[in-house]
Structures are given as C-alpha cells and as structure tokens.
Amino acid sequence: MSHWVWKRAVAIGLCLLLGAGIGAWLGETWWQRGLAGALAGALIASVCLLLQDTRRARQLLLWLRLDPHAQTREVRLPAMWRSLRGHVRRSWREQDKAVDTERRRFDRLLSAMQASPDGVLILDHEERIEWGNIAASTHFGLDIERDRHQHLVNLLRQPAFLDYLQRGEFGQGVHLPRRDGEGSLMVYVFRYGDQGDKLVLSRDITDIERVDQMRRDFVANVSHEIRTPLTVVSGFIETLSSLCLSEAEQRRYLGMMGQQAQRMQTLIDDLLVLARLEGSPLPPMDRWNDIGTMLAQAEGEARALSQGRHQLSFAAAEPAQIAGAASELASALTNLVGNAIRYTPSGGRIEVRWQPLADGSGEFYVRDDGPGIAREHLARLTERFYRLDRSRSRETGGTGLGLSIVKRVQTRHEGALLIESGEGEGSTFRLRYPAKRIRPADR
C-alpha cells in the first residue's frame, strides 16, 4: 500500500509540474504563471487520475462479474486495487467455507433423519408436505418426491387422523392402523416456528403391541397353570384338616397333593430355564460335545420315563461332535424325547437318531408312531403354553413350555426345529445344526 501511495504522490507532482509549465507559457507574470500552472496542474492531475481510477474500477467490476474461482487470466491492477480485490476474494472464500460447512451440517441432519426408524414429515402452515423421510413414506404410503407440496389431508384419508388435525389438540398422539393393515402406528404432531408450520412424527408400535400382548398372555397362562394345582392342594389340605380319613385315604390325598406340587415345581423350573436362555450369553463355538454321550443320556431318561411301555431305539449313523452348551443341547433333545413318550400310547415305537447331512450339517430326529398332530397346529406348537388338548397335557404332566425351550435352544445354536406330522400319521421332530458346529468324533 505504501508503495502505491508514493507512486501516487509522484504522479500528482508530475502533473503539477506539467501544469506549472503550461501556466508559464500562458501567463504574463511569474505569480500569475505559477498560480495558473498550479490550478491547471491540479485540474489536469485530477482529471487524469479520475479517468485512470474509473478505468481500473471498471476492470475490477468486470473481474467481480466473472467467477473469481475460475482459472481465467488475472486483470492487472495497481497495488491498492489489487489489495481491494484480495480482500473481496478472501471474503468470498470465507463465505464459501461457511456455506459449505452449513451445507454439510444440513446434509448430515437430513441423513440422520432419513436413517431414523421413526417417520418424519415437515408440513407448512397450510399442511402441505415440504419434506419427509423414508420411514414416513412407508408408514403413510407416500412418495415424497411425487407428493411434495400436496396437502397431507388429501393423501392420508384416515378419519381419526383428520379429526386429530382439525381439533388441533396435539398434547397426545393418535393411534392409527398401518397402511398395509399388518400393524399399528402412533402419530404425533408438533407446531413450530411463527408461521404455524407442523412436524409430524410416526412410530411403528406393532412389535411393542405384540410384546405387550405376549406379556399379558404369559401372565394369564402362568396364573392359570399355577392356580389349578394350588386349588387342588388347598382343597386337599382343607379336607385333611376337617375330616377324619382313613390311613389309605390320607395316603391317596397326600399323593395327589405331591403330584400337584411337582407339577408346579416343573412349571417353575421350565420358566427359569427360559429366563436363563434369554438372558445368558450365546453358547461357545469351541466347546465340543460327544453325540454318543448325549444319546446315551437321553436314552437313560427316556427308559425311566417310559417304564417299559414303549419300544425305544437310539443310534448314531456315525460318531460325531457338536459345538455348544452341553446342558442346552441335552435339554432340547430330552424335551423332544419326553414329549414323544408322553403322547405316544403304550406299545408304540419311538426312534431317536443322529445323522450327518450332505452339506456337512447334521441333525437329531425323534420319530414316533403316535396319534400325530393336525397340520393347522404345527405353526403354533412352539408358542408358550400352546396345547392341542389341555386336559391331556395335564394328565401327562406337560407344562406347555417344552417346545418353546427347544426353539430357543436352536436359535442360540444357529439351528432349526423342523416338525413333520399329520393326524393319524405319527410325528417327526428334527433338530438341525449348521456344518460349522459339527465335526467327526476322532478329532
């Protein structure tokens, strides 16, 4: 800048000298010549400098009209004008950086809202759609790009929602059926800004309602299962305490009380097993269990339960090992064997086998020639407390939790429970495990 000032002073001095020379040529006296020269020099210098600055200002304006970021030939300017251009360029760069920063923040905010499992719709003061995320499109059956600037009330024709909007009381949400009819939504509306704009949030509560219904059913089933034996035990206690009974009758009543107490104990044990399975870490992949040992253990328990009433057959196609929690794997197998014994009439045949499969996986199967299960019941057999015949289940000592335990064990071991049955055709239950959990026994 100082260099430019000195150059400017020199230019003005030269103009003054030139003016003085012109004045000397025009004037009659030295004083008149000097005064006229100074005035003429100042005038000429001012006009020249004005013309020069005008030309340079025009050059700067031309540069400003162009894209300052483009790789074009730079306009040559004096130091002051170059300094001014540098300040403008820095200001533009700082402004561009600020705009880019805000744009990135805005894009991140939109990305976060797009990733949200909850639906988000932004409406203007006339309830027209300005923006929405993918979840909102799914919940309300909208195409945000197509439906942008459309009135939401024209697209979402659910009476409960229309009444909710018209009332304008947004303190609580409104419960709506999902567009596909397979679940429920909870929708909330919030006002924001000074123009009356609205934010619509939607949440899929299908799973929450399903879990809540399961919880209610579970509590009701447990209460029912425990109430029945408690009623029996209470009745026998009252009978024993109020009546004079023979020793044989007392033994009979005490035996029935013991059966009911055992039934409650079995139910509590199964509930604890389920709770432990749902709350414990996944079974290890490096703990190998011998298939033959598991079959021998299941056979011992089966023969004790059958007491010679059934034809039992246990065998393994070849020695093998399976990775996982030994107690859980044994529980799944013995549950299936126990069910086969309970529901197969005396004299029936029960076959338990281990066999490898072509893809390297393997399976246990438990096959019986009992009465079988109607096919419409197969999909619900693993539900907790689901029974085909409640009275028969009580007679056999079942709790309705055995197959739920088996299903949970299979899930934790990345396996599958396959059921094949038909009324009057017997039943086959398969416990299938992936190849990575199976290896030959000689390793």
MARNUKOL-591893 format. One line per field, with one value per residue (C-alpha): x, y, z. Coordinates in Angstrom, 2 decimals, decimal comma. Each point is the difference from the previous one (the first is absolute). Layout:
<marzas>
east: X	...
north: Y	...
up: Z	...
</marzas>
This chain:
<marzas>
east: 0,00	2,82	1,68	-3,23	-0,28	3,50	-0,74	-3,21	1,86	2,57	-2,78	-1,71	3,32	0,70	-3,47	0,56	3,33	-1,67	-2,73	2,59	1,72	-3,26	-0,80	3,38	-0,61	-3,47	0,56	1,55	1,59	1,83	-2,68	-2,74	1,91	0,57	-3,57	-1,42	2,44	-0,96	-3,68	0,44	2,26	-2,46	-2,82	1,93	1,24	-3,51	-1,47	2,77	-0,22	-3,80	0,15	2,63	-1,94	-3,19	1,72	1,41	-3,33	-1,60	2,65	-0,70	-3,76	0,62	2,02	-2,72	-2,62	2,08	0,37	2,94	0,69	0,31	3,50	-0,07	2,70	0,40	-0,74	3,08	-0,76	2,02	0,81	-3,00	-2,44	1,77	-0,27	-3,71	-0,42	1,88	-2,31	-3,03	1,45	0,75	-3,48	-1,48	2,13	-1,00	-3,63	0,32	1,58	-2,81	-2,62	1,72	0,17	-3,68	-0,88	1,92	-1,74	-3,36	0,79	1,05	-3,23	-2,05	1,98	-0,63	-3,71	-0,04	1,64	-2,54	-2,42	-2,65	-1,82	0,59	-2,17	0,41	-3,17	-0,44	-2,68	-2,56	0,91	1,74	2,91	3,39	2,27	-0,20	2,27	-0,15	-1,74	-2,80	-0,42	-0,40	-2,31	-2,38	0,34	1,45	2,48	1,69	1,38	-3,34	-2,13	2,11	-2,13	-3,17	-2,41	0,53	-3,72	-0,66	2,43	-0,57	-3,75	-0,29	-2,89	1,86	2,95	-2,17	-1,93	3,31	1,25	-3,26	-0,24	3,55	0,51	3,44	0,82	-0,38	0,52	-2,59	-0,09	-0,34	0,02	2,98	-0,64	0,48	-2,34	2,68	0,70	-0,48	1,51	0,15	0,02	0,93	-0,31	2,02	-0,27	3,19	1,08	-2,08	-1,78	-1,95	2,14	-0,41	2,27	-1,64	1,71	-1,17	1,18	-0,74	-1,26	-0,91	2,79	-0,68	-3,66	0,92	2,44	-2,53	-2,64	2,48	0,76	-3,68	-0,55	3,06	-1,15	-3,51	1,31	2,42	-2,73	-2,35	2,58	0,92	-3,55	-1,26	2,47	-0,20	-3,77	0,40	2,60	-2,09	-3,06	1,88	1,49	-3,46	-1,33	2,84	-0,42	-3,79	-0,83	1,02	1,47	1,41	3,70	-0,51	-2,02	2,58	2,77	-2,06	-0,67	3,60	1,15	-2,27	1,26	3,55	-0,84	-1,42	2,99	2,31	-1,96	0,52	3,69	0,37	-1,73	2,28	3,06	-0,99	-0,63	3,43	1,58	-1,65	1,12	3,56	0,04	-1,24	2,42	3,25	2,83	-0,05	1,43	3,71	1,30	3,07	-1,71	-0,55	-2,44	-0,14	-3,19	0,13	0,10	-3,01	-1,97	0,89	-1,17	-3,27	-0,56	0,45	-2,57	-2,37	0,01	-0,60	-2,96	-1,45	0,36	-0,07	-3,22	1,63	2,44	3,01	2,85	3,03	2,91	2,51	0,81	3,65	1,99	-0,02	0,32	-2,06	1,11	-2,07	-1,35	-0,37	-2,85	-2,06	0,54	-0,92	-3,09	-1,25	0,45	-1,52	-2,98	-0,82	0,50	-2,11	-2,84	0,09	-0,29	-2,82	-2,16	0,69	-2,33	1,43	1,55	0,91	3,43	2,35	3,15	2,79	2,87	2,97	0,90	2,41	-1,33	1,56	0,92	2,00	-2,79	-1,64	-3,22	-1,67	-3,44	-2,63	-2,66	-3,07	-3,03	-2,42	-3,28	1,78	-0,84	-2,43	1,92	-1,83	1,61	3,62	0,82	-1,04	1,55	3,00	-2,16	0,13	-2,84	-1,49	-1,68	-2,08	-1,92	0,37	-1,57	2,28	3,05	-0,81	-0,40	3,43	1,68	0,81	0,42	-0,40	3,52	2,08	-0,02	0,54	3,18	1,05	-0,60	2,04	2,90	0,01	0,05	2,95	1,91	-0,86	-2,09	-3,55	-2,94	-1,88	-3,31	-1,65	-3,35	-3,55	-3,06	0,30	3,47	2,35	2,51	3,64	1,89	3,40	2,75	2,23	3,39	2,32	3,18	2,30	-1,31	0,56	3,24	1,06	0,47	3,61	1,37
north: 0,00	2,47	-0,67	0,90	3,26	1,09	-0,74	1,95	3,01	-0,06	-0,07	2,99	1,92	-0,61	1,20	3,17	0,66	-0,50	2,40	2,54	-0,19	0,51	2,93	1,57	-0,17	1,50	2,55	3,55	0,17	-2,49	0,08	-0,32	-2,74	-1,95	0,31	-0,86	-2,91	-1,37	0,24	-1,49	-2,76	-0,87	-0,07	-2,13	-2,32	-0,40	-0,72	-2,47	-1,76	-0,10	-1,51	-2,48	-1,04	-0,27	-2,35	-2,09	-0,05	-1,24	-2,74	-1,02	-0,06	-2,14	-2,41	-0,04	-0,88	-2,99	-3,13	0,86	-3,73	-0,63	-0,48	3,10	2,55	2,41	3,67	2,10	2,65	2,41	-0,91	1,68	-1,62	-3,34	0,33	0,76	-2,98	-2,20	1,06	-0,79	-3,37	-0,91	1,08	-2,20	-2,95	0,35	0,29	-3,11	-1,94	1,04	-1,00	-3,36	-0,63	0,76	-2,11	-2,96	0,42	0,18	-3,10	-1,88	1,01	-1,20	-3,26	-0,58	0,65	-2,37	-2,72	0,39	-2,93	2,57	1,83	3,76	2,35	3,78	1,91	3,69	2,16	-1,30	-3,63	-0,61	-2,44	1,66	-2,91	-3,54	-2,96	-3,59	-1,27	2,56	-1,10	-3,60	0,81	2,23	-1,54	3,20	0,80	3,09	1,24	-0,48	1,28	3,01	3,15	-2,13	0,37	-2,88	-0,20	-0,81	-2,93	-1,43	-0,55	-1,58	1,50	-0,22	1,96	2,60	0,58	0,24	2,72	1,94	0,07	1,30	-1,50	-1,55	-0,72	-3,74	-2,19	-1,80	-3,76	-1,02	-3,33	-0,51	0,51	-3,70	-0,99	-2,14	2,16	3,33	3,48	2,69	3,44	3,30	3,55	2,97	3,67	1,97	3,38	3,18	-0,97	-2,93	-2,71	-3,56	-2,98	-3,43	-2,96	-3,59	-3,10	-3,62	-1,57	-3,38	-1,84	1,86	-1,00	-3,59	-0,23	1,57	-2,50	-2,85	1,30	0,12	-3,48	-1,29	1,40	-1,36	-3,45	-0,21	1,12	-2,62	-2,77	0,72	0,68	-3,48	-2,05	2,53	-0,43	-3,77	0,14	2,49	-2,22	-3,10	1,91	1,15	-3,56	-1,48	2,59	-0,20	-3,68	-3,19	-2,09	-3,46	-0,52	-1,19	3,12	2,23	-1,65	0,41	3,68	0,65	-1,72	2,21	3,06	-1,08	-0,35	3,52	1,40	-1,76	1,48	3,51	-0,75	-1,19	3,13	2,25	-1,93	0,44	3,71	0,37	-1,89	2,37	3,04	-1,33	-0,67	3,49	1,76	-1,95	0,50	-1,95	-3,54	-0,41	-1,32	-1,68	-2,34	-3,37	-2,61	-3,67	-0,98	-3,58	1,25	2,24	-2,89	-2,28	2,61	0,53	-3,76	-0,42	2,70	-1,36	-3,54	1,30	2,04	-2,73	-2,79	-2,62	1,19	0,90	-1,42	2,33	0,16	2,32	0,05	2,26	-0,48	0,81	1,42	3,78	3,03	3,18	3,43	1,83	-0,08	-3,66	0,63	1,92	-2,53	-2,86	1,92	0,44	-3,70	-1,34	2,35	-1,49	-3,56	0,70	1,41	-3,07	-2,32	2,02	0,18	-3,42	-2,74	-3,07	-2,48	2,76	0,35	2,96	0,35	2,48	0,43	2,21	0,31	2,18	1,83	0,48	3,67	-0,76	0,87	-2,57	-0,70	-1,94	-1,28	-1,44	-2,04	-1,64	-1,86	1,76	1,76	2,83	3,70	1,73	2,19	3,20	-0,20	-0,46	3,71	0,77	-2,93	2,03	2,74	0,07	-1,92	-0,99	-3,39	-2,13	-1,55	1,67	-2,83	-2,58	2,20	0,17	-3,75	-0,53	2,66	2,40	3,74	1,33	1,47	-2,91	0,89	3,69	-1,05	-2,16	2,87	2,39	-2,47	-0,47	3,75	0,44	-2,78	1,32	-3,09	-0,73	-1,98	-1,81	-1,75	-2,56	-1,42	-0,65	-1,27	-3,78	-0,01	0,26	2,84	0,75	2,82	0,97	1,99	1,23	1,70	1,82	-1,58	2,32	-1,54	-3,62	-1,98	-3,69	-1,54	-1,04	3,55
up: 0,00	0,92	-3,36	-1,75	2,04	-1,04	-3,63	0,34	1,51	-2,80	-2,60	1,64	0,18	-3,66	-0,86	2,04	-1,74	-3,34	1,04	1,10	-3,37	-1,80	2,27	-0,64	-3,70	0,34	2,81	-0,09	3,44	2,12	2,65	-2,52	-1,77	3,21	1,15	-3,38	-0,31	3,41	-0,75	-3,43	1,40	2,74	-2,53	-2,46	2,76	1,40	-3,44	-0,87	3,30	-0,21	-3,46	1,10	3,13	-2,02	-2,44	2,85	1,84	-3,23	-0,20	3,62	-0,63	-3,08	2,16	2,66	-2,63	-1,01	2,18	2,27	0,43	-3,75	-1,42	-2,25	-0,80	2,93	-0,68	0,67	2,63	2,15	3,58	1,65	-2,39	0,32	3,78	-0,31	-2,30	2,49	2,81	-2,14	-0,96	3,62	1,02	-2,71	1,03	3,64	-1,03	-2,20	2,88	2,34	-2,59	-0,57	3,75	0,44	-3,03	1,42	3,35	-1,72	-2,09	3,13	1,71	-2,97	-0,13	3,71	-0,47	-2,99	2,11	2,80	0,42	0,89	-2,75	-0,37	-2,09	-0,22	-0,90	-0,74	1,60	-2,51	0,84	-3,32	-0,08	-0,21	0,93	1,32	0,71	-1,22	3,15	-0,43	-3,62	1,17	2,92	-1,97	-3,47	-1,51	-2,76	1,40	-3,33	-1,75	2,89	0,92	0,47	0,15	2,90	2,43	0,79	-3,68	0,09	3,48	0,19	3,43	2,01	3,31	-1,38	-1,74	3,23	1,89	-2,36	0,01	3,79	0,23	3,45	-0,44	3,61	-0,64	-3,04	-2,09	-0,51	-3,67	-1,87	-2,27	-3,71	-0,77	2,82	1,67	3,03	1,76	0,01	2,67	-1,64	1,68	-1,39	1,28	-0,97	-0,52	-1,34	-0,18	-3,23	1,41	-1,64	1,30	0,68	-0,28	1,71	-0,44	1,85	-0,88	3,23	-1,49	1,80	3,25	-0,11	-0,89	2,89	2,35	-1,11	0,49	3,48	0,89	-1,41	1,82	3,35	-0,56	-0,95	2,92	2,38	-1,40	0,10	3,60	1,19	-0,93	2,08	2,83	0,06	0,13	2,77	2,02	-0,34	1,20	2,93	1,03	-0,36	2,06	2,73	0,30	-0,61	1,71	-2,78	-0,03	-0,42	-3,59	-0,88	1,60	-2,02	-3,16	0,63	0,98	-3,20	-2,11	1,86	-0,74	-3,71	-0,13	1,89	-2,46	-2,87	1,38	0,56	-3,62	-1,27	2,06	-1,18	-3,66	0,52	1,57	-2,92	-2,48	1,99	0,13	-3,75	-0,82	2,32	-0,34	-2,55	-3,24	0,24	-0,84	-3,31	1,48	2,50	-1,67	1,28	-0,95	-1,84	1,36	3,58	-0,61	-1,50	2,92	2,50	-1,89	-0,18	3,76	0,75	-2,62	1,37	3,52	-1,23	-2,23	2,58	-2,73	-1,63	-3,35	-2,52	0,13	-2,52	0,30	-2,48	-1,81	-3,68	0,76	2,94	0,07	2,24	0,21	1,24	2,58	3,52	1,03	2,47	-2,58	-2,77	2,35	1,18	-3,57	-0,82	3,22	-0,34	-3,40	1,25	3,09	-2,11	-2,26	3,02	1,61	-3,12	-1,53	1,26	1,74	-2,43	-2,42	-1,61	0,50	-2,09	0,82	-2,48	-0,78	-3,67	-2,00	-3,06	-3,43	0,55	3,16	2,41	2,26	1,83	2,76	-0,82	2,34	-1,79	1,57	-1,29	2,34	-0,94	-1,82	-0,12	-2,35	-2,44	0,95	3,45	-1,13	-0,40	3,61	1,83	1,22	1,56	3,77	1,66	-3,35	0,37	-2,33	2,90	3,41	1,96	-1,60	0,60	3,70	0,16	-1,57	2,15	-2,81	0,69	-3,55	0,09	-1,29	-3,70	0,84	1,80	-2,98	-2,46	2,15	0,28	-3,78	-0,61	2,37	-1,83	-3,48	-0,57	-1,07	1,36	-2,77	0,65	-2,27	1,06	-0,99	1,80	0,35	-1,62	2,97	0,43	-0,81	1,71	-1,39	1,74	-2,82	0,57	-2,45	-1,36	1,97	3,25	-1,10	-0,25	0,03	3,43	-0,61	-0,11
</marzas>
